[in-house]
Amino acid sequence: MDDMVLYDAQACSVCQACSVACIDEKDLPRGDGRVCAYRTVTEEETRTPEGGFRFVRRMDGCMHCAQAPCITACPKGCFVRDRETGLVLLDERACVGCGACAKSCPHRAIRFNDCGKAEKCDGCIDRVRHGLRPACEMICPPGALHFHL
């Protein structure tokens, strides 16, 4: 099984529509200086070995990994794979805020709320269970995001 989310950095226009869709869909806080969305795109200018420059795009957000390290890293078993959809879900209520999940995640997908509990993308599971695509995938103008559901 491959990761459930594919991100095509070449197609991405860094428009942030995925982040806005996430904020709207999940009714997340806006504008307090923090990254609010569960999925964000950044573009960084880096030097090449030849001395030139290139832009590198990075998608931060849960890729619902085939071998999700957060599932095995969490000592409380807060992360599980949904049997119906295959999405990696988090039981925030069981979280003790140890941070093991965030340290294990290669996609910087896990953050902590004001109560010290982990939170992350759930792949818009409510939408998916009703036959809809995740909000970030639906809104992406160049089609740079694709969930294998």
MIVOVO-147487 format. One record per residue: residue number from 1; residue in one letter; x, y, z of N, C-alpha, C, CB in turn. Coordinates in nm, 2 decimals, decimal comma. Glycine has a CB too. Layout:
<atoms>
     n   res    neast   nnorth      nup   caeast   canorth     caup    ceast   cnorth      cup   cbeast   cbnorth     cbup
   NUM     A        X        Y        Z        X         Y        Z        X        Y        Z        X         Y        Z
...
</atoms>
This chain:
<atoms>
     n   res    neast   nnorth      nup   caeast   canorth     caup    ceast   cnorth      cup   cbeast   cbnorth     cbup
     1     M     0,08    -0,12     0,00     0,00      0,00     0,00     0,09     0,12     0,00    -0,10      0,00     0,12
     2     D     0,06     0,22    -0,09     0,13      0,35    -0,09     0,07     0,45     0,00     0,13      0,40    -0,24
     3     D     0,14     0,56     0,02     0,08      0,67     0,10    -0,05     0,71     0,03     0,18      0,79     0,11
     4     M    -0,15     0,76     0,11    -0,28      0,79     0,05    -0,29     0,92    -0,02    -0,38      0,79     0,16
     5     V    -0,19     1,01     0,01    -0,19      1,15    -0,05    -0,07     1,16    -0,14    -0,20      1,26     0,06
     6     L    -0,10     1,20    -0,26     0,01      1,23    -0,35     0,01     1,38    -0,37    -0,01      1,16    -0,49
     7     Y     0,13     1,44    -0,37     0,15      1,58    -0,39     0,25     1,60    -0,50     0,20      1,65    -0,26
     8     D     0,21     1,67    -0,60     0,29      1,70    -0,72     0,35     1,84    -0,71     0,22      1,68    -0,85
     9     A     0,47     1,85    -0,66     0,53      1,98    -0,63     0,55     2,06    -0,77     0,67      1,97    -0,56
    10     Q     0,57     1,99    -0,88     0,59      2,06    -1,01     0,46     2,12    -1,05     0,64      1,95    -1,11
    11     A     0,34     2,06    -1,02     0,22      2,12    -1,06     0,17     2,22    -0,97     0,11      2,01    -1,07
    12     C     0,21     2,22    -0,84     0,17      2,31    -0,74     0,20     2,46    -0,78     0,22      2,28    -0,60
    13     S     0,11     2,55    -0,76     0,13      2,69    -0,79     0,15     2,77    -0,66     0,01      2,75    -0,87
    14     V     0,15     2,71    -0,55     0,17      2,77    -0,41     0,06     2,88    -0,39     0,31      2,83    -0,40
    15     C    -0,06     2,85    -0,44    -0,17      2,95    -0,43    -0,23     2,95    -0,29    -0,27      2,92    -0,53
    16     Q    -0,20     2,84    -0,21    -0,26      2,83    -0,07    -0,41     2,80    -0,07    -0,23      2,95     0,01
    17     A    -0,47     2,77    -0,18    -0,61      2,73    -0,18    -0,64     2,61    -0,09    -0,66      2,71    -0,33
    18     C    -0,54     2,52    -0,09    -0,56      2,40     0,00    -0,57     2,44     0,14    -0,45      2,30    -0,03
    19     S    -0,48     2,53     0,18    -0,49      2,58     0,32    -0,61     2,65     0,36    -0,37      2,67     0,35
    20     V    -0,66     2,74     0,26    -0,79      2,81     0,29    -0,90     2,71     0,29    -0,81      2,91     0,17
    21     A    -0,90     2,61     0,21    -1,01      2,51     0,21    -1,01     2,44     0,34    -1,00      2,42     0,09
    22     C    -0,90     2,40     0,39    -0,88      2,33     0,52    -0,94     2,42     0,63    -0,74      2,29     0,54
    23     I    -0,90     2,54     0,64    -0,94      2,63     0,74    -1,09     2,65     0,74    -0,88      2,77     0,73
    24     D    -1,15     2,66     0,62    -1,29      2,68     0,61    -1,37     2,55     0,64    -1,33      2,72     0,46
    25     E    -1,32     2,43     0,59    -1,38      2,31     0,62    -1,38     2,27     0,76    -1,32      2,20     0,53
    26     K    -1,27     2,29     0,83    -1,26      2,25     0,97    -1,29     2,36     1,07    -1,12      2,20     0,99
    27     D    -1,33     2,48     1,02    -1,36      2,60     1,10    -1,24     2,63     1,20    -1,49      2,57     1,18
    28     L    -1,12     2,63     1,14    -1,00      2,66     1,22    -0,98     2,81     1,24    -0,88      2,60     1,15
    29     P    -0,91     2,84     1,35    -0,89      2,99     1,38    -0,81     3,05     1,27    -0,81      3,00     1,51
    30     R    -0,83     3,18     1,25    -0,76      3,25     1,14    -0,67     3,36     1,20    -0,87      3,31     1,05
    31     G    -0,56     3,38     1,13    -0,48      3,50     1,15    -0,42     3,53     1,28    -0,56      3,61     1,11
    32     D    -0,40     3,43     1,37    -0,33      3,47     1,50    -0,18     3,45     1,49    -0,39      3,38     1,61
    33     G    -0,13     3,45     1,37     0,02      3,45     1,36     0,07     3,30     1,35     0,09      3,51     1,47
    34     R    -0,02     3,20     1,37     0,02      3,06     1,36    -0,02     3,01     1,22    -0,04      2,98     1,48
    35     V     0,04     2,90     1,18    -0,02      2,83     1,07    -0,15     2,76     1,12     0,08      2,72     1,01
    36     C    -0,26     2,80     1,06    -0,39      2,75     1,10    -0,43     2,62     1,04    -0,49      2,85     1,09
    37     A    -0,40     2,61     0,91    -0,45      2,49     0,83    -0,37     2,37     0,87    -0,44      2,52     0,68
    38     Y    -0,43     2,25     0,85    -0,37      2,12     0,87    -0,28     2,09     0,74    -0,47      2,01     0,89
    39     R    -0,30     2,16     0,64    -0,22      2,14     0,52    -0,17     2,28     0,46    -0,30      2,06     0,41
    40     T    -0,04     2,29     0,45     0,02      2,42     0,40     0,13     2,39     0,30     0,08      2,50     0,52
    41     V     0,15     2,48     0,21     0,26      2,47     0,11     0,35     2,59     0,13     0,20      2,47    -0,03
    42     T     0,48     2,56     0,12     0,58      2,67     0,13     0,67     2,66     0,01     0,66      2,66     0,26
    43     E     0,73     2,77    -0,02     0,83      2,77    -0,13     0,95     2,84    -0,08     0,77      2,84    -0,26
    44     E     1,07     2,77    -0,10     1,19      2,83    -0,05     1,29     2,84    -0,16     1,25      2,75     0,07
    45     E     1,37     2,94    -0,16     1,47      2,96    -0,26     1,60     2,90    -0,20     1,49      3,11    -0,30
    46     T     1,66     2,80    -0,27     1,78      2,74    -0,22     1,89     2,75    -0,33     1,76      2,59    -0,19
    47     R     2,01     2,74    -0,28     2,13      2,75    -0,38     2,16     2,61    -0,43     2,26      2,80    -0,30
    48     T     2,19     2,60    -0,56     2,23      2,47    -0,62     2,38     2,46    -0,60     2,19      2,47    -0,77
    49     P     2,43     2,34    -0,61     2,58      2,32    -0,60     2,66     2,40    -0,69     2,61      2,17    -0,62
    50     E     2,60     2,44    -0,81     2,67      2,52    -0,91     2,67     2,66    -0,88     2,61      2,49    -1,04
    51     G     2,60     2,70    -0,77     2,60      2,84    -0,73     2,47     2,92    -0,77     2,72      2,91    -0,78
    52     G     2,39     2,85    -0,85     2,26      2,91    -0,89     2,15     2,90    -0,78     2,21      2,85    -1,02
    53     F     2,03     2,93    -0,82     1,92      2,93    -0,73     1,81     2,84    -0,79     1,87      3,07    -0,70
    54     R     1,73     2,78    -0,70     1,61      2,71    -0,74     1,51     2,72    -0,63     1,65      2,56    -0,78
    55     F     1,39     2,70    -0,67     1,28      2,71    -0,57     1,24     2,56    -0,54     1,16      2,79    -0,63
    56     V     1,22     2,54    -0,41     1,18      2,41    -0,37     1,04     2,42    -0,30     1,28      2,34    -0,27
    57     R     0,94     2,35    -0,34     0,81      2,35    -0,28     0,80     2,24    -0,18     0,70      2,35    -0,39
    58     R     0,74     2,27    -0,07     0,72      2,16     0,03     0,57     2,17     0,08     0,81      2,18     0,15
    59     M     0,51     2,05     0,09     0,38      2,03     0,14     0,39     1,98     0,28     0,29      1,93     0,05
    60     D     0,34     2,05     0,38     0,34      2,01     0,51     0,19     1,97     0,54     0,39      2,11     0,61
    61     G     0,17     1,85     0,58     0,04      1,80     0,61     0,04     1,65     0,61    -0,07      1,85     0,51
    62     C    -0,06     1,59     0,67    -0,06      1,44     0,68    -0,08     1,38     0,54    -0,18      1,40     0,77
    63     M     0,01     1,29     0,51     0,00      1,21     0,39    -0,07     1,08     0,41     0,14      1,19     0,33
    64     H    -0,11     1,05     0,53    -0,18      0,93     0,56    -0,10     0,81     0,51    -0,32      0,92     0,50
    65     C     0,03     0,81     0,56     0,13      0,72     0,52     0,09     0,57     0,53     0,26      0,74     0,60
    66     A     0,14     0,50     0,43     0,12      0,36     0,43     0,18     0,29     0,56     0,18      0,29     0,30
    67     Q     0,30     0,33     0,59     0,36      0,29     0,72     0,37     0,41     0,81     0,51      0,22     0,69
    68     A     0,26     0,45     0,86     0,25      0,58     0,94     0,34     0,57     1,07     0,11      0,61     0,97
    69     P     0,44     0,64     1,08     0,53      0,64     1,20     0,45     0,69     1,32     0,65      0,72     1,18
    70     C     0,36     0,77     1,31     0,28      0,83     1,42     0,21     0,71     1,49     0,19      0,94     1,38
    71     I     0,16     0,62     1,42     0,08      0,50     1,48     0,17     0,43     1,57     0,03      0,41     1,36
    72     T     0,29     0,40     1,53     0,38      0,32     1,61     0,45     0,40     1,72     0,49      0,25     1,53
    73     A     0,47     0,53     1,70     0,54      0,62     1,79     0,46     0,65     1,91     0,59      0,74     1,72
    74     C     0,33     0,66     1,90     0,24      0,71     2,01     0,23     0,60     2,12     0,10      0,74     1,95
    75     P     0,27     0,63     2,24     0,27      0,53     2,35     0,13     0,51     2,40     0,35      0,58     2,46
    76     K     0,03     0,59     2,36    -0,11      0,58     2,41    -0,20     0,52     2,30    -0,16      0,71     2,45
    77     G    -0,15     0,49     2,18    -0,23      0,43     2,08    -0,33     0,53     2,02    -0,30      0,31     2,13
    78     C    -0,30     0,66     2,02    -0,40      0,76     1,98    -0,42     0,76     1,83    -0,35      0,89     2,02
    79     F    -0,33     0,70     1,75    -0,34      0,70     1,61    -0,38     0,57     1,56    -0,21      0,75     1,54
    80     V    -0,48     0,57     1,47    -0,53      0,44     1,41    -0,56     0,46     1,26    -0,65      0,39     1,49
    81     R    -0,56     0,35     1,19    -0,60      0,36     1,05    -0,74     0,32     1,04    -0,51      0,27     0,96
    82     D    -0,82     0,41     0,98    -0,97      0,38     0,96    -0,98     0,27     0,87    -1,04      0,51     0,92
    83     R    -1,05     0,16     0,91    -1,07      0,05     0,82    -1,15     0,07     0,69    -1,13     -0,07     0,90
    84     E    -1,24     0,16     0,70    -1,33      0,19     0,58    -1,25     0,27     0,48    -1,45      0,26     0,63
    85     T    -1,19     0,38     0,52    -1,13      0,47     0,43    -0,97     0,46     0,41    -1,16      0,61     0,47
    86     G    -0,91     0,40     0,51    -0,76      0,39     0,51    -0,69     0,52     0,57    -0,72      0,37     0,37
    87     L    -0,77     0,62     0,60    -0,71      0,74     0,66    -0,66     0,72     0,80    -0,82      0,85     0,66
    88     V    -0,55     0,79     0,83    -0,49      0,78     0,96    -0,56     0,88     1,05    -0,34      0,81     0,96
    89     L    -0,62     0,84     1,16    -0,70      0,92     1,24    -0,64     0,93     1,38    -0,85      0,87     1,26
    90     L    -0,67     1,04     1,45    -0,62      1,07     1,58    -0,73     1,08     1,68    -0,54      1,20     1,58
    91     D    -0,72     1,01     1,80    -0,81      1,03     1,91    -0,75     1,13     2,00    -0,84      0,89     1,98
    92     E    -0,78     1,26     1,98    -0,72      1,37     2,06    -0,75     1,35     2,21    -0,78      1,50     2,01
    93     R    -0,86     1,29     2,25    -0,90      1,28     2,39    -0,80     1,19     2,46    -1,04      1,22     2,40
    94     A    -0,74     1,09     2,40    -0,65      1,00     2,46    -0,50     1,06     2,47    -0,65      0,87     2,39
    95     C    -0,48     1,16     2,39    -0,35      1,22     2,38    -0,30     1,28     2,51    -0,34      1,33     2,27
    96     V    -0,17     1,25     2,55    -0,11      1,31     2,67    -0,01     1,42     2,64    -0,05      1,20     2,75
    97     G     0,00     1,45     2,51     0,09      1,56     2,47     0,24     1,53     2,48     0,06      1,68     2,55
    98     C     0,28     1,41     2,47     0,42      1,37     2,49     0,51     1,42     2,37     0,44      1,22     2,50
    99     G     0,45     1,43     2,25     0,52      1,48     2,13     0,59     1,37     2,05     0,62      1,58     2,17
   100     A     0,58     1,24     2,09     0,65      1,14     2,02     0,60     1,13     1,87     0,62      1,00     2,09
   101     C     0,47     1,15     1,85     0,41      1,15     1,72     0,47     1,25     1,63     0,26      1,16     1,73
   102     A     0,48     1,37     1,68     0,53      1,49     1,60     0,68     1,46     1,56     0,52      1,62     1,68
   103     K     0,75     1,41     1,66     0,90      1,38     1,63     0,91     1,28     1,52     0,97      1,34     1,76
   104     S     0,82     1,18     1,52     0,83      1,07     1,42     0,78     1,11     1,28     0,75      0,95     1,47
   105     C     0,70     1,22     1,27     0,64      1,25     1,14     0,73     1,32     1,04     0,52      1,34     1,17
   106     P     0,76     1,26     0,93     0,85      1,33     0,83     0,78     1,44     0,75     0,90      1,23     0,73
   107     H     0,65     1,46     0,77     0,58      1,56     0,69     0,53     1,68     0,78     0,45      1,50     0,63
   108     R     0,58     1,69     0,90     0,55      1,80     0,99     0,40     1,82     0,99     0,62      1,93     0,94
   109     A     0,33     1,71     1,00     0,18      1,71     1,00     0,11     1,73     1,13     0,13      1,59     0,93
   110     I     0,18     1,71     1,24     0,12      1,71     1,37     0,16     1,83     1,45     0,16      1,58     1,45
   111     R     0,06     1,90     1,50     0,08      2,02     1,58     0,01     2,00     1,71     0,03      2,15     1,51
   112     F     0,02     2,09     1,80    -0,04      2,08     1,93    -0,12     2,20     1,96     0,07      2,07     2,04
   113     N    -0,25     2,18     2,01    -0,34      2,29     2,04    -0,31     2,36     2,17    -0,48      2,24     2,04
   114     D    -0,38     2,46     2,20    -0,36      2,53     2,33    -0,37     2,45     2,45    -0,46      2,64     2,34
   115     C    -0,43     2,33     2,44    -0,45      2,24     2,56    -0,33     2,14     2,56    -0,58      2,16     2,55
   116     G    -0,24     2,15     2,47    -0,13      2,05     2,46    -0,16     1,92     2,40    -0,07      2,03     2,60
   117     K    -0,27     1,91     2,33    -0,31      1,79     2,26    -0,27     1,79     2,12    -0,46      1,76     2,28
   118     A    -0,23     1,68     2,06    -0,20      1,67     1,92    -0,32     1,69     1,84    -0,13      1,53     1,89
   119     E    -0,30     1,75     1,72    -0,41      1,76     1,62    -0,34     1,75     1,48    -0,48      1,89     1,64
   120     K    -0,42     1,70     1,39    -0,37      1,68     1,25    -0,49     1,67     1,15    -0,28      1,55     1,24
   121     C    -0,46     1,66     1,03    -0,56      1,64     0,92    -0,62     1,50     0,94    -0,49      1,65     0,78
   122     D    -0,75     1,50     0,92    -0,82      1,37     0,92    -0,87     1,33     0,78    -0,94      1,37     1,02
   123     G    -0,82     1,40     0,68    -0,85      1,36     0,54    -1,00     1,40     0,51    -0,83      1,22     0,52
   124     C    -1,05     1,49     0,59    -1,20      1,53     0,57    -1,28     1,40     0,58    -1,22      1,61     0,44
   125     I    -1,26     1,32     0,68    -1,33      1,19     0,68    -1,48     1,20     0,68    -1,29      1,12     0,81
   126     D    -1,54     1,31     0,73    -1,68      1,32     0,72    -1,73     1,34     0,58    -1,73      1,44     0,81
   127     R    -1,65     1,42     0,50    -1,68      1,44     0,36    -1,67     1,30     0,29    -1,59      1,54     0,30
   128     V    -1,55     1,24     0,31    -1,52      1,11     0,24    -1,63     1,01     0,27    -1,39      1,06     0,29
   129     R    -1,68     1,00     0,39    -1,78      0,90     0,43    -1,91     0,93     0,36    -1,80      0,89     0,58
   130     H    -1,93     1,05     0,31    -2,05      1,09     0,24    -2,02     1,10     0,08    -2,10      1,23     0,28
   131     G    -1,91     1,03     0,04    -1,89      1,02    -0,10    -1,82     1,14    -0,16    -2,01      0,99    -0,17
   132     L    -1,77     1,24    -0,08    -1,71      1,36    -0,13    -1,56     1,35    -0,12    -1,76      1,48    -0,06
   133     R    -1,49     1,43    -0,20    -1,34      1,43    -0,19    -1,30     1,53    -0,08    -1,28      1,47    -0,32
   134     P    -1,18     1,51    -0,02    -1,13      1,61     0,08    -1,13     1,75     0,02    -0,99      1,57     0,13
   135     A    -1,15     1,85     0,11    -1,17      1,99     0,07    -1,04     2,04     0,00    -1,20      2,07     0,19
   136     C    -0,92     2,00     0,05    -0,80      2,05    -0,01    -0,78     2,00    -0,16    -0,68      2,02     0,07
   137     E    -0,82     1,87    -0,18    -0,81      1,81    -0,31    -0,91     1,88    -0,41    -0,83      1,66    -0,30
   138     M    -1,03     1,90    -0,36    -1,13      1,95    -0,44    -1,10     2,09    -0,49    -1,27      1,96    -0,37
   139     I    -1,03     2,17    -0,41    -1,01      2,31    -0,44    -0,88     2,34    -0,52    -1,01      2,40    -0,32
   140     C    -0,79     2,24    -0,52    -0,66      2,27    -0,58    -0,67     2,30    -0,73    -0,57      2,14    -0,55
   141     P    -0,65     2,42    -0,77    -0,66      2,46    -0,91    -0,58     2,37    -1,01    -0,63      2,60    -0,93
   142     P    -0,45     2,35    -0,98    -0,37      2,27    -1,08    -0,38     2,12    -1,06    -0,23      2,31    -1,07
   143     G    -0,45     2,08    -0,96    -0,47      1,93    -0,93    -0,34     1,87    -0,88    -0,50      1,87    -1,06
   144     A    -0,27     1,95    -0,79    -0,14      1,90    -0,74    -0,16     1,80    -0,62    -0,06      2,02    -0,69
   145     L    -0,28     1,79    -0,57    -0,31      1,70    -0,46    -0,41     1,59    -0,50    -0,37      1,78    -0,34
   146     H    -0,38     1,47    -0,46    -0,47      1,36    -0,49    -0,47     1,26    -0,38    -0,43      1,29    -0,62
   147     F    -0,59     1,23    -0,32    -0,60      1,13    -0,22    -0,64     1,00    -0,29    -0,71      1,17    -0,12
   148     H    -0,57     0,89    -0,25    -0,61      0,76    -0,30    -0,71     0,70    -0,20    -0,48      0,66    -0,32
   149     L    -0,83     0,72    -0,23    -0,94      0,67    -0,13    -1,02     0,55    -0,20    -1,03      0,78    -0,09
</atoms>
